[in-house]
Amino acid sequence: MEYKATILDEKAISRALTRLAHEIIEKNKGVEDVVLVGILSRGLPIAKRLAEKIEKIEGKAVAVGEIDITLYRDDLSKVAEKPVVSSKGINVEIDDKHVVLLDDVIFTGRTVRAAMDALMDLGRPQTIQLGVLIDRGHRELPIRPDYVGKNVPTSRTEIVKVKLNEMDEKDEVSIYAQ
């Protein structure tokens, strides 16, 4: 992979998440019955950061859950001969809640479709909304995020790498060429 450019640094990521927090509050007219669900792996730290920002703004805590979509992927045979089976589900109540599904990057939409399938197997949310840090386009499914940190037009051959302090000891979003 050849490095091309840094799209967001630590401050830009923080500003984008602050804006997303305000948008989530505004669209839901507060945070009553709102649950943030991070798609493992980088969606979870994004959900936790948004929960912190929302609590600072609203003065109310918002529930945070995580979801592992491994078993719901439609490309399991391409990922590994014997995919790892995880027993992780969601760890918060989602029935009749406004669930904001969160991920780092949306590309084809397949990860989000798998996450929605997993959510529906675990409960019956009132609504499912989608928030992403980066929307790079190239959807293969009719899925559109409700909240976007930054739209980044890319070619199909480019790779968007999100690094977060919680996992990578650095906050940064960069583009690489294959």
Backbone as JSON, one array per atom type, in Angstrom:
{
  "sequence": "MEYKATILDEKAISRALTRLAHEIIEKNKGVEDVVLVGILSRGLPIAKRLAEKIEKIEGKAVAVGEIDITLYRDDLSKVAEKPVVSSKGINVEIDDKHVVLLDDVIFTGRTVRAAMDALMDLGRPQTIQLGVLIDRGHRELPIRPDYVGKNVPTSRTEIVKVKLNEMDEKDEVSIYAQ",
  "N": [[0.84, -1.19, 0.0], [0.48, 2.19, -0.8], [0.98, 5.26, 0.7], [-1.18, 8.03, 0.41], [-2.6, 10.39, 1.35], [-3.46, 12.24, 4.34], [-6.6, 12.47, 5.64], [-8.18, 13.2, 7.86], [-7.11, 14.54, 10.94], [-6.35, 14.21, 14.48], [-7.73, 16.39, 15.76], [-9.6, 17.09, 13.79], [-11.12, 14.75, 13.63], [-12.26, 14.76, 16.18], [-13.8, 17.14, 16.0], [-15.59, 16.39, 13.97], [-16.96, 14.29, 15.23], [-18.15, 15.7, 17.32], [-19.93, 17.31, 15.9], [-21.54, 15.26, 14.8], [-22.66, 14.27, 17.17], [-24.29, 16.45, 17.96], [-26.06, 16.44, 15.77], [-27.34, 13.95, 16.07], [-28.67, 14.33, 18.51], [-30.36, 16.47, 17.79], [-31.93, 15.37, 15.64], [-33.29, 13.35, 16.97], [-34.66, 14.71, 18.85], [-33.56, 15.11, 21.42], [-32.19, 12.7, 23.75], [-33.69, 10.71, 24.77], [-34.63, 7.39, 24.88], [-32.67, 6.72, 23.0], [-30.16, 4.67, 21.68], [-26.81, 3.96, 21.25], [-25.04, 1.98, 19.03], [-22.16, 0.33, 18.42], [-20.47, -1.03, 15.66], [-18.4, -3.75, 15.79], [-15.05, -3.55, 14.75], [-14.01, -0.86, 15.04], [-16.24, 0.75, 15.2], [-17.22, 0.67, 17.77], [-15.47, 2.23, 19.59], [-16.04, 4.71, 18.46], [-18.78, 4.96, 18.99], [-18.66, 5.07, 21.81], [-17.22, 7.45, 22.21], [-18.99, 9.28, 21.07], [-21.11, 8.99, 22.85], [-20.0, 10.11, 25.17], [-19.66, 12.77, 24.32], [-22.33, 13.48, 23.8], [-23.4, 13.24, 26.38], [-22.07, 15.36, 27.66], [-23.18, 17.51, 26.3], [-26.02, 17.23, 26.6], [-26.34, 16.49, 29.23], [-27.25, 14.05, 29.98], [-26.87, 10.56, 30.19], [-26.29, 8.24, 27.55], [-27.16, 5.05, 26.39], [-24.77, 2.58, 25.41], [-23.99, 0.12, 23.11], [-22.57, -2.88, 21.67], [-21.97, -4.62, 18.62], [-21.33, -7.63, 17.01], [-20.79, -8.59, 13.85], [-19.89, -10.79, 12.53], [-20.99, -13.42, 11.99], [-23.02, -12.75, 10.29], [-22.12, -11.87, 7.9], [-21.99, -11.81, 4.33], [-19.89, -12.82, 3.0], [-18.43, -14.84, 4.19], [-17.11, -17.2, 3.39], [-15.11, -16.16, 1.85], [-13.63, -14.72, 3.66], [-12.46, -16.48, 5.54], [-11.54, -19.94, 5.72], [-12.6, -21.42, 7.83], [-14.61, -19.6, 9.51], [-14.37, -17.48, 12.41], [-16.42, -18.03, 15.12], [-18.37, -15.99, 17.05], [-19.76, -15.37, 20.22], [-20.69, -12.97, 20.95], [-23.18, -10.59, 21.34], [-25.53, -8.01, 21.35], [-25.32, -5.77, 24.04], [-27.21, -4.2, 25.31], [-30.58, -3.06, 25.84], [-32.71, -2.95, 23.06], [-35.29, -2.93, 22.1], [-38.01, -1.06, 20.95], [-36.47, 1.25, 20.89], [-34.55, 4.05, 19.64], [-32.18, 3.22, 17.63], [-28.9, 3.97, 16.96], [-26.75, 3.01, 14.72], [-23.31, 2.57, 14.45], [-20.31, 3.07, 12.6], [-16.91, 3.02, 11.34], [-16.19, 3.44, 8.57], [-18.15, 3.64, 5.65], [-18.69, 1.75, 2.8], [-19.41, -0.38, 0.56], [-21.82, -1.03, 1.75], [-22.46, -3.48, 2.7], [-21.55, -4.36, 5.23], [-23.14, -2.83, 6.92], [-25.68, -3.78, 6.23], [-25.45, -6.4, 7.19], [-25.17, -5.81, 9.92], [-27.68, -4.68, 10.46], [-29.31, -6.92, 10.03], [-28.38, -8.53, 12.15], [-29.14, -6.91, 14.34], [-31.95, -7.0, 14.12], [-32.4, -9.65, 14.69], [-31.92, -9.63, 17.35], [-33.68, -7.96, 18.62], [-36.4, -5.54, 18.52], [-36.1, -2.63, 17.29], [-37.4, 0.75, 17.45], [-36.58, 2.6, 15.5], [-33.89, 2.42, 13.15], [-30.97, 4.05, 12.76], [-28.16, 5.36, 10.95], [-24.77, 6.07, 11.47], [-21.64, 7.26, 10.39], [-18.09, 7.7, 10.39], [-16.61, 8.13, 8.06], [-17.74, 8.41, 4.76], [-17.25, 6.82, 1.89], [-18.42, 6.3, -0.51], [-19.47, 4.34, -3.43], [-21.55, 2.42, -3.11], [-23.12, -0.78, -3.0], [-25.49, -1.61, -2.19], [-28.77, -0.32, -1.4], [-28.23, 1.71, 0.78], [-27.97, 4.4, 2.99], [-26.18, 6.63, 4.99], [-27.39, 8.35, 7.93], [-25.98, 10.14, 9.4], [-22.94, 11.68, 8.82], [-19.5, 11.96, 9.2], [-17.45, 12.8, 7.42], [-17.54, 13.1, 3.92], [-15.8, 11.33, 1.53], [-14.72, 11.19, -1.55], [-13.62, 8.42, -3.35], [-11.57, 6.19, -5.31], [-12.33, 2.87, -6.41], [-10.1, 1.34, -6.01], [-8.64, 2.52, -4.05], [-7.77, 2.68, -0.54], [-9.22, 3.33, 2.54], [-8.03, 4.09, 5.63], [-8.78, 3.99, 8.99], [-7.58, 5.1, 11.98], [-7.69, 4.78, 15.45], [-7.23, 6.06, 18.73], [-7.89, 4.25, 20.81], [-7.37, 1.75, 19.75], [-5.21, 1.91, 18.02], [-3.43, 3.69, 19.02], [-3.35, 6.24, 18.02], [-5.08, 8.92, 16.45], [-6.4, 9.14, 13.32], [-7.24, 9.52, 9.88], [-6.57, 8.13, 6.82], [-5.73, 7.93, 3.3], [-4.85, 5.35, 1.08], [-3.14, 3.98, -1.75], [-3.62, 1.04, -3.67]],
  "CA": [[0.0, 0.0, 0.0], [1.21, 3.45, -0.9], [0.31, 6.37, 1.39], [-1.53, 9.15, -0.47], [-2.92, 11.62, 2.07], [-4.21, 12.18, 5.59], [-7.87, 13.17, 5.45], [-8.55, 13.78, 9.15], [-6.18, 14.34, 12.05], [-7.04, 14.05, 15.76], [-8.67, 17.5, 16.0], [-10.68, 17.0, 12.8], [-11.98, 13.64, 14.04], [-13.03, 15.24, 17.33], [-14.81, 18.09, 15.52], [-16.61, 15.63, 13.22], [-17.79, 13.57, 16.2], [-18.96, 16.7, 18.04], [-21.03, 17.65, 14.99], [-22.44, 14.11, 14.75], [-23.4, 14.23, 18.44], [-25.34, 17.46, 17.87], [-27.05, 16.0, 14.78], [-28.1, 12.85, 16.67], [-29.56, 14.95, 19.5], [-31.37, 17.25, 17.08], [-32.85, 14.52, 14.88], [-34.09, 12.54, 17.89], [-35.28, 15.64, 19.8], [-33.0, 14.71, 22.71], [-31.6, 11.36, 23.72], [-34.62, 9.77, 25.38], [-34.82, 6.18, 24.07], [-31.62, 6.56, 22.0], [-29.09, 3.72, 22.02], [-25.72, 3.95, 20.28], [-24.51, 0.62, 18.88], [-20.96, 0.32, 17.6], [-20.13, -2.26, 14.96], [-17.01, -4.1, 16.09], [-14.29, -3.17, 15.9], [-13.81, 0.58, 15.24], [-17.5, 1.43, 15.48], [-17.44, 0.74, 19.22], [-14.89, 3.44, 20.19], [-16.77, 5.87, 17.94], [-20.02, 5.03, 19.78], [-18.32, 5.51, 23.17], [-16.85, 8.87, 22.15], [-20.22, 10.04, 20.85], [-21.87, 8.97, 24.11], [-19.37, 11.1, 26.06], [-19.98, 14.11, 23.82], [-23.77, 13.69, 24.01], [-23.62, 13.48, 27.81], [-21.6, 16.72, 27.96], [-24.11, 18.46, 25.7], [-27.38, 17.07, 27.11], [-26.37, 16.21, 30.66], [-27.88, 12.74, 30.16], [-26.11, 9.44, 29.63], [-26.95, 7.46, 26.51], [-26.68, 3.67, 26.41], [-23.87, 2.18, 24.33], [-23.86, -1.32, 22.92], [-21.67, -3.31, 20.6], [-22.51, -5.73, 17.86], [-20.35, -8.37, 16.21], [-21.56, -9.04, 12.68], [-19.14, -11.84, 11.85], [-21.83, -14.5, 11.48], [-24.03, -12.23, 9.36], [-21.48, -11.43, 6.66], [-22.31, -12.64, 3.17], [-18.64, -13.22, 2.37], [-17.68, -15.64, 5.15], [-16.21, -18.15, 2.72], [-13.97, -15.41, 1.34], [-12.87, -14.21, 4.79], [-11.66, -17.56, 6.09], [-12.1, -21.25, 5.46], [-13.44, -21.67, 9.0], [-14.75, -18.31, 10.19], [-14.44, -17.49, 13.87], [-17.78, -17.85, 15.61], [-18.36, -15.22, 18.28], [-21.04, -15.38, 20.93], [-21.04, -11.59, 21.33], [-24.37, -9.98, 20.76], [-25.64, -6.64, 21.82], [-25.4, -5.83, 25.5], [-28.18, -3.23, 25.8], [-31.96, -3.25, 25.36], [-32.97, -2.16, 21.84], [-36.71, -2.93, 21.77], [-38.69, 0.24, 20.97], [-35.48, 2.32, 21.02], [-33.98, 4.62, 18.42], [-30.83, 2.67, 17.59], [-27.97, 4.61, 16.03], [-25.7, 2.07, 14.38], [-22.12, 3.38, 14.16], [-19.13, 2.4, 12.04], [-15.87, 3.98, 10.95], [-16.25, 3.74, 7.14], [-19.13, 2.93, 4.84], [-18.2, 1.56, 1.43], [-20.43, -1.05, -0.25], [-23.07, -1.14, 2.5], [-22.67, -4.88, 3.13], [-21.37, -4.45, 6.68], [-24.33, -2.25, 7.55], [-26.78, -4.74, 6.03], [-25.23, -7.49, 8.14], [-25.45, -5.28, 11.25], [-29.14, -4.55, 10.61], [-29.81, -8.29, 10.2], [-28.05, -8.94, 13.52], [-30.0, -6.14, 15.25], [-33.33, -7.49, 14.04], [-32.44, -10.94, 15.37], [-31.74, -9.41, 18.79], [-34.74, -7.14, 19.18], [-37.24, -4.79, 17.58], [-35.97, -1.2, 17.53], [-38.39, 1.64, 16.83], [-35.92, 3.02, 14.27], [-32.45, 2.18, 13.03], [-30.3, 5.14, 12.06], [-26.78, 4.99, 10.67], [-23.76, 7.11, 11.55], [-20.29, 6.82, 10.01], [-17.07, 8.74, 10.39], [-16.24, 8.37, 6.67], [-18.53, 7.83, 3.67], [-16.38, 6.84, 0.72], [-19.19, 6.04, -1.72], [-19.4, 3.02, -4.08], [-22.53, 1.52, -2.51], [-23.67, -1.89, -3.77], [-26.83, -1.78, -1.63], [-29.41, 0.99, -1.2], [-28.08, 2.11, 2.18], [-27.42, 5.75, 3.09], [-26.06, 7.03, 6.4], [-28.11, 9.52, 8.41], [-24.97, 11.03, 9.98], [-21.64, 11.45, 8.18], [-18.43, 12.84, 9.64], [-16.85, 13.39, 6.23], [-17.66, 12.41, 2.65], [-14.5, 11.26, 0.89], [-14.79, 10.48, -2.82], [-12.45, 7.57, -3.58], [-11.69, 5.2, -6.38], [-12.51, 1.54, -5.83], [-8.79, 0.74, -5.69], [-8.05, 3.18, -2.89], [-8.11, 2.13, 0.76], [-9.35, 4.32, 3.61], [-7.63, 3.5, 6.91], [-9.12, 4.77, 10.17], [-6.83, 4.73, 13.18], [-8.26, 5.39, 16.64], [-6.38, 5.91, 19.92], [-8.25, 3.08, 21.59], [-6.87, 0.53, 19.12], [-4.01, 2.16, 17.23], [-2.63, 4.69, 19.73], [-3.29, 7.44, 17.18], [-6.31, 9.25, 15.74], [-6.05, 9.61, 11.98], [-7.87, 8.85, 8.74], [-5.69, 8.31, 5.67], [-6.01, 7.2, 2.06], [-3.72, 4.61, 0.49], [-3.36, 3.36, -3.05], [-3.24, -0.38, -3.68]],
  "C": [[0.88, 1.25, 0.0], [0.39, 4.58, -0.27], [0.04, 7.49, 0.39], [-1.75, 10.45, 0.3], [-3.6, 11.31, 3.4], [-5.45, 13.06, 5.41], [-8.28, 13.9, 6.72], [-7.44, 13.5, 10.16], [-7.02, 14.25, 13.33], [-8.09, 15.13, 16.01], [-9.85, 17.43, 15.04], [-11.64, 15.87, 13.14], [-12.85, 14.08, 15.21], [-14.13, 16.22, 16.91], [-15.93, 17.37, 14.78], [-17.53, 14.9, 14.19], [-18.66, 14.51, 17.02], [-20.17, 17.09, 17.18], [-22.03, 16.5, 14.9], [-23.28, 14.01, 16.02], [-24.56, 15.23, 18.42], [-26.44, 17.03, 16.9], [-27.93, 14.88, 15.33], [-29.11, 13.41, 17.67], [-30.7, 15.68, 18.8], [-32.39, 16.37, 16.38], [-33.79, 13.74, 15.8], [-34.78, 13.38, 18.98], [-34.87, 15.3, 21.24], [-32.44, 13.31, 22.6], [-32.45, 10.33, 24.47], [-34.81, 8.6, 24.42], [-33.82, 6.04, 22.92], [-30.56, 5.6, 22.53], [-28.06, 3.79, 20.89], [-25.14, 2.54, 20.23], [-23.34, 0.66, 17.92], [-20.73, -1.03, 16.97], [-18.66, -2.54, 15.26], [-16.2, -4.13, 14.8], [-14.21, -1.65, 16.09], [-15.1, 1.37, 15.44], [-17.76, 1.59, 16.97], [-16.76, 1.95, 19.86], [-15.57, 4.72, 19.69], [-18.06, 6.05, 18.73], [-19.73, 5.55, 21.19], [-17.96, 6.99, 23.19], [-18.09, 9.74, 21.95], [-21.06, 10.09, 22.12], [-21.31, 9.99, 25.09], [-19.73, 12.52, 25.63], [-21.45, 14.44, 24.04], [-24.05, 13.98, 25.48], [-23.16, 14.87, 28.23], [-22.59, 17.76, 27.46], [-25.47, 18.43, 26.4], [-27.45, 16.89, 28.62], [-27.04, 14.89, 30.99], [-27.0, 11.68, 29.51], [-26.95, 8.75, 28.57], [-26.32, 6.07, 26.52], [-25.82, 3.38, 25.19], [-23.8, 0.67, 24.3], [-22.88, -1.62, 21.81], [-22.31, -4.48, 19.88], [-21.4, -6.32, 16.98], [-21.12, -8.99, 15.05], [-20.91, -10.21, 11.95], [-20.03, -12.91, 11.23], [-22.86, -14.05, 10.45], [-23.44, -11.8, 8.03], [-21.84, -12.37, 5.52], [-21.06, -13.12, 2.45], [-17.79, -14.09, 3.29], [-16.71, -16.6, 4.49], [-15.0, -17.45, 2.14], [-13.07, -14.92, 2.45], [-11.94, -15.28, 5.35], [-12.33, -18.89, 5.78], [-13.04, -21.65, 6.58], [-13.57, -20.37, 9.77], [-14.87, -18.48, 11.7], [-15.87, -17.19, 14.29], [-17.71, -17.14, 16.95], [-19.73, -15.25, 18.91], [-21.48, -13.98, 21.32], [-22.31, -11.16, 20.6], [-24.38, -8.55, 21.21], [-25.88, -6.7, 23.33], [-26.31, -4.76, 26.1], [-29.54, -3.54, 25.19], [-32.2, -2.36, 24.14], [-34.44, -2.12, 21.45], [-37.31, -1.54, 21.98], [-37.74, 1.42, 21.18], [-35.11, 2.85, 19.64], [-32.51, 4.2, 18.42], [-30.03, 3.42, 16.54], [-26.8, 3.65, 15.87], [-24.5, 2.88, 13.92], [-20.98, 2.54, 13.62], [-18.13, 3.46, 11.61], [-16.01, 4.4, 9.49], [-17.42, 2.98, 6.53], [-18.63, 2.93, 3.4], [-19.33, 0.93, 0.61], [-21.79, -1.1, 0.42], [-23.31, -2.53, 3.05], [-22.5, -5.06, 4.64], [-22.6, -3.93, 7.4], [-25.53, -3.18, 7.4], [-26.66, -5.89, 7.01], [-25.55, -7.03, 9.57], [-26.96, -5.13, 11.47], [-29.79, -5.92, 10.77], [-29.58, -8.77, 11.63], [-28.94, -8.22, 14.53], [-31.41, -6.71, 15.28], [-33.47, -8.86, 14.68], [-32.4, -10.78, 16.89], [-32.85, -8.58, 19.43], [-35.5, -6.4, 18.09], [-37.12, -3.31, 17.89], [-37.09, -0.41, 16.87], [-37.86, 2.16, 15.51], [-34.47, 2.56, 14.32], [-31.9, 3.32, 12.18], [-28.84, 4.73, 11.89], [-25.88, 6.21, 10.74], [-22.4, 6.53, 11.2], [-19.33, 8.0, 10.1], [-16.74, 9.13, 8.95], [-17.22, 7.68, 5.73], [-17.69, 7.95, 2.41], [-17.11, 6.5, -0.58], [-19.09, 4.58, -2.18], [-20.35, 1.99, -3.48], [-22.96, 0.45, -3.5], [-25.11, -2.18, -3.32], [-27.44, -0.41, -1.38], [-29.43, 1.41, 0.27], [-27.39, 3.46, 2.22], [-27.34, 6.15, 4.55], [-26.88, 8.29, 6.7], [-27.13, 10.58, 8.9], [-23.61, 10.67, 9.38], [-20.63, 12.46, 8.7], [-17.79, 13.56, 8.47], [-17.11, 12.49, 5.02], [-16.31, 12.48, 1.95], [-14.64, 10.48, -0.42], [-13.49, 9.7, -3.05], [-12.65, 6.75, -4.83], [-11.86, 3.85, -5.69], [-11.19, 0.91, -5.41], [-8.12, 1.39, -4.49], [-8.55, 2.52, -1.59], [-8.15, 3.27, 1.76], [-9.04, 3.61, 4.92], [-7.98, 4.46, 8.03], [-8.3, 4.21, 11.33], [-7.44, 5.5, 14.35], [-7.36, 5.08, 17.83], [-6.64, 4.61, 20.67], [-7.65, 1.78, 21.04], [-5.49, 0.71, 18.49], [-3.06, 3.17, 17.85], [-2.41, 5.97, 18.93], [-4.65, 7.65, 16.55], [-5.94, 9.84, 14.39], [-6.86, 8.84, 10.95], [-7.02, 9.18, 7.53], [-6.17, 7.5, 4.48], [-4.72, 6.58, 1.55], [-4.13, 4.1, -0.87], [-2.91, 1.92, -2.97], [-2.13, -0.61, -4.66]]
}
